[in-house]
Structure formats: C-alpha cells, structure tokens
Amino acid sequence: MKPLRKSTLVRLCHEMAAHPWRDQELDELVHPKLGIITSLQHLLNELEVLRGTDLGDLPPATSLRPERSGE
C-alpha cells in the first residue's frame, strides 16, 4: 500500500459525495498533531493486515460478557 497523501484525500472528496473538509482537517488525517486519534495511515495499515489474514486460521469468537455464577 502506498503512503496516504493529502492530495489523495482531496481527490476523493471531490470525486465522491462527501461533506466539505477544511485543509486543516485533511492535514490532521495525514499527519496528526493533536494526539487524540491515531493517524488515518495507521488505521489503513491495520486494515491491510486484517485484509491479508486468513479468517480460517483464527479461533471462533467467544462471548464478550464475563460469565456470572448462577446463569
């Protein structure tokens, strides 16, 4: 996967139906400075790893709720 560039996001915003994005917002997606969220590039990298994972190699999902006695 190529590194995310602001010009790519600008083209996506122009070519697809999207609400308007300010330059500062797009800059923050590419090179975050606020430290509140991870960069969009980091998320895309994680999604690429998931996309390449053979789901047949993973164990079945389990309940997210802790077991309670008496249930």
mmCIF file of the C-alpha atoms, coordinates in Angstrom:
data_MODEL
# 
_entry.id   MODEL 
# 
loop_
_atom_site.group_PDB 
_atom_site.id 
_atom_site.type_symbol 
_atom_site.label_atom_id 
_atom_site.label_alt_id 
_atom_site.label_comp_id 
_atom_site.label_asym_id 
_atom_site.label_entity_id 
_atom_site.label_seq_id 
_atom_site.pdbx_PDB_ins_code 
_atom_site.Cartn_x 
_atom_site.Cartn_y 
_atom_site.Cartn_z 
_atom_site.occupancy 
_atom_site.B_iso_or_equiv 
_atom_site.pdbx_formal_charge 
_atom_site.auth_seq_id 
_atom_site.auth_comp_id 
_atom_site.auth_asym_id 
_atom_site.auth_atom_id 
_atom_site.pdbx_PDB_model_num 
ATOM 1  C CA . MET A 1 1  ? 0.000   0.000   0.000  1.00 0.00 ? 1  MET A CA 1 
ATOM 2  C CA . LYS A 1 2  ? 1.249   3.479   -0.814 1.00 0.00 ? 2  LYS A CA 1 
ATOM 3  C CA . PRO A 1 3  ? 1.547   6.036   1.993  1.00 0.00 ? 3  PRO A CA 1 
ATOM 4  C CA . LEU A 1 4  ? -1.509  8.248   2.372  1.00 0.00 ? 4  LEU A CA 1 
ATOM 5  C CA . ARG A 1 5  ? -1.149  11.709  0.844  1.00 0.00 ? 5  ARG A CA 1 
ATOM 6  C CA . LYS A 1 6  ? -3.298  14.765  1.299  1.00 0.00 ? 6  LYS A CA 1 
ATOM 7  C CA . SER A 1 7  ? -3.726  15.060  -2.474 1.00 0.00 ? 7  SER A CA 1 
ATOM 8  C CA . THR A 1 8  ? -5.358  11.607  -2.471 1.00 0.00 ? 8  THR A CA 1 
ATOM 9  C CA . LEU A 1 9  ? -7.871  12.687  0.164  1.00 0.00 ? 9  LEU A CA 1 
ATOM 10 C CA . VAL A 1 10 ? -8.609  15.917  -1.716 1.00 0.00 ? 10 VAL A CA 1 
ATOM 11 C CA . ARG A 1 11 ? -9.337  13.935  -4.904 1.00 0.00 ? 11 ARG A CA 1 
ATOM 12 C CA . LEU A 1 12 ? -11.593 11.541  -3.001 1.00 0.00 ? 12 LEU A CA 1 
ATOM 13 C CA . CYS A 1 13 ? -13.548 14.437  -1.533 1.00 0.00 ? 13 CYS A CA 1 
ATOM 14 C CA . HIS A 1 14 ? -14.024 15.985  -4.969 1.00 0.00 ? 14 HIS A CA 1 
ATOM 15 C CA . GLU A 1 15 ? -14.923 12.757  -6.751 1.00 0.00 ? 15 GLU A CA 1 
ATOM 16 C CA . MET A 1 16 ? -17.212 11.216  -4.154 1.00 0.00 ? 16 MET A CA 1 
ATOM 17 C CA . ALA A 1 17 ? -20.201 12.590  -2.321 1.00 0.00 ? 17 ALA A CA 1 
ATOM 18 C CA . ALA A 1 18 ? -18.752 13.938  0.904  1.00 0.00 ? 18 ALA A CA 1 
ATOM 19 C CA . HIS A 1 19 ? -19.259 16.832  3.229  1.00 0.00 ? 19 HIS A CA 1 
ATOM 20 C CA . PRO A 1 20 ? -16.706 19.615  2.763  1.00 0.00 ? 20 PRO A CA 1 
ATOM 21 C CA . TRP A 1 21 ? -13.351 19.134  4.524  1.00 0.00 ? 21 TRP A CA 1 
ATOM 22 C CA . ARG A 1 22 ? -11.109 22.010  5.549  1.00 0.00 ? 22 ARG A CA 1 
ATOM 23 C CA . ASP A 1 23 ? -7.408  21.816  4.696  1.00 0.00 ? 23 ASP A CA 1 
ATOM 24 C CA . GLN A 1 24 ? -6.554  21.630  8.397  1.00 0.00 ? 24 GLN A CA 1 
ATOM 25 C CA . GLU A 1 25 ? -8.810  18.594  8.839  1.00 0.00 ? 25 GLU A CA 1 
ATOM 26 C CA . LEU A 1 26 ? -7.201  16.785  5.924  1.00 0.00 ? 26 LEU A CA 1 
ATOM 27 C CA . ASP A 1 27 ? -3.735  17.672  7.229  1.00 0.00 ? 27 ASP A CA 1 
ATOM 28 C CA . GLU A 1 28 ? -4.660  16.171  10.590 1.00 0.00 ? 28 GLU A CA 1 
ATOM 29 C CA . LEU A 1 29 ? -5.758  12.912  8.933  1.00 0.00 ? 29 LEU A CA 1 
ATOM 30 C CA . VAL A 1 30 ? -2.438  12.582  7.109  1.00 0.00 ? 30 VAL A CA 1 
ATOM 31 C CA . HIS A 1 31 ? -0.074  13.946  9.793  1.00 0.00 ? 31 HIS A CA 1 
ATOM 32 C CA . PRO A 1 32 ? -1.878  14.128  13.158 1.00 0.00 ? 32 PRO A CA 1 
ATOM 33 C CA . LYS A 1 33 ? -0.594  16.733  15.568 1.00 0.00 ? 33 LYS A CA 1 
ATOM 34 C CA . LEU A 1 34 ? -3.351  16.756  18.167 1.00 0.00 ? 34 LEU A CA 1 
ATOM 35 C CA . GLY A 1 35 ? -2.522  13.295  19.523 1.00 0.00 ? 35 GLY A CA 1 
ATOM 36 C CA . ILE A 1 36 ? -6.152  12.469  20.218 1.00 0.00 ? 36 ILE A CA 1 
ATOM 37 C CA . ILE A 1 37 ? -6.558  9.854   17.498 1.00 0.00 ? 37 ILE A CA 1 
ATOM 38 C CA . THR A 1 38 ? -4.110  7.745   15.572 1.00 0.00 ? 38 THR A CA 1 
ATOM 39 C CA . SER A 1 39 ? -3.331  8.726   12.032 1.00 0.00 ? 39 SER A CA 1 
ATOM 40 C CA . LEU A 1 40 ? -5.539  7.521   9.223  1.00 0.00 ? 40 LEU A CA 1 
ATOM 41 C CA . GLN A 1 41 ? -2.427  5.873   7.765  1.00 0.00 ? 41 GLN A CA 1 
ATOM 42 C CA . HIS A 1 42 ? -2.073  3.770   10.931 1.00 0.00 ? 42 HIS A CA 1 
ATOM 43 C CA . LEU A 1 43 ? -5.700  2.659   10.625 1.00 0.00 ? 43 LEU A CA 1 
ATOM 44 C CA . LEU A 1 44 ? -5.246  1.816   6.938  1.00 0.00 ? 44 LEU A CA 1 
ATOM 45 C CA . ASN A 1 45 ? -2.154  -0.252  7.799  1.00 0.00 ? 45 ASN A CA 1 
ATOM 46 C CA . GLU A 1 46 ? -4.111  -2.204  10.415 1.00 0.00 ? 46 GLU A CA 1 
ATOM 47 C CA . LEU A 1 47 ? -6.940  -2.812  7.940  1.00 0.00 ? 47 LEU A CA 1 
ATOM 48 C CA . GLU A 1 48 ? -4.400  -4.079  5.401  1.00 0.00 ? 48 GLU A CA 1 
ATOM 49 C CA . VAL A 1 49 ? -3.134  -6.626  7.955  1.00 0.00 ? 49 VAL A CA 1 
ATOM 50 C CA . LEU A 1 50 ? -6.711  -7.747  8.638  1.00 0.00 ? 50 LEU A CA 1 
ATOM 51 C CA . ARG A 1 51 ? -7.439  -7.981  4.926  1.00 0.00 ? 51 ARG A CA 1 
ATOM 52 C CA . GLY A 1 52 ? -4.478  -10.303 4.489  1.00 0.00 ? 52 GLY A CA 1 
ATOM 53 C CA . THR A 1 53 ? -5.448  -12.552 7.402  1.00 0.00 ? 53 THR A CA 1 
ATOM 54 C CA . ASP A 1 54 ? -6.986  -15.915 6.570  1.00 0.00 ? 54 ASP A CA 1 
ATOM 55 C CA . LEU A 1 55 ? -10.049 -16.000 8.805  1.00 0.00 ? 55 LEU A CA 1 
ATOM 56 C CA . GLY A 1 56 ? -9.921  -19.799 8.758  1.00 0.00 ? 56 GLY A CA 1 
ATOM 57 C CA . ASP A 1 57 ? -6.733  -19.578 10.846 1.00 0.00 ? 57 ASP A CA 1 
ATOM 58 C CA . LEU A 1 58 ? -8.494  -17.710 13.663 1.00 0.00 ? 58 LEU A CA 1 
ATOM 59 C CA . PRO A 1 59 ? -10.310 -19.401 16.553 1.00 0.00 ? 59 PRO A CA 1 
ATOM 60 C CA . PRO A 1 60 ? -14.075 -18.945 16.850 1.00 0.00 ? 60 PRO A CA 1 
ATOM 61 C CA . ALA A 1 61 ? -15.272 -15.786 18.572 1.00 0.00 ? 61 ALA A CA 1 
ATOM 62 C CA . THR A 1 62 ? -16.276 -16.034 22.200 1.00 0.00 ? 62 THR A CA 1 
ATOM 63 C CA . SER A 1 63 ? -18.693 -14.083 24.343 1.00 0.00 ? 63 SER A CA 1 
ATOM 64 C CA . LEU A 1 64 ? -17.583 -10.607 25.345 1.00 0.00 ? 64 LEU A CA 1 
ATOM 65 C CA . ARG A 1 65 ? -19.614 -10.743 28.551 1.00 0.00 ? 65 ARG A CA 1 
ATOM 66 C CA . PRO A 1 66 ? -17.918 -12.248 31.595 1.00 0.00 ? 66 PRO A CA 1 
ATOM 67 C CA . GLU A 1 67 ? -19.508 -15.435 32.853 1.00 0.00 ? 67 GLU A CA 1 
ATOM 68 C CA . ARG A 1 68 ? -21.616 -14.973 36.014 1.00 0.00 ? 68 ARG A CA 1 
ATOM 69 C CA . SER A 1 69 ? -22.266 -17.680 38.512 1.00 0.00 ? 69 SER A CA 1 
ATOM 70 C CA . GLY A 1 70 ? -25.839 -18.918 38.522 1.00 0.00 ? 70 GLY A CA 1 
ATOM 71 C CA . GLU A 1 71 ? -26.603 -18.049 34.904 1.00 0.00 ? 71 GLU A CA 1 
# 
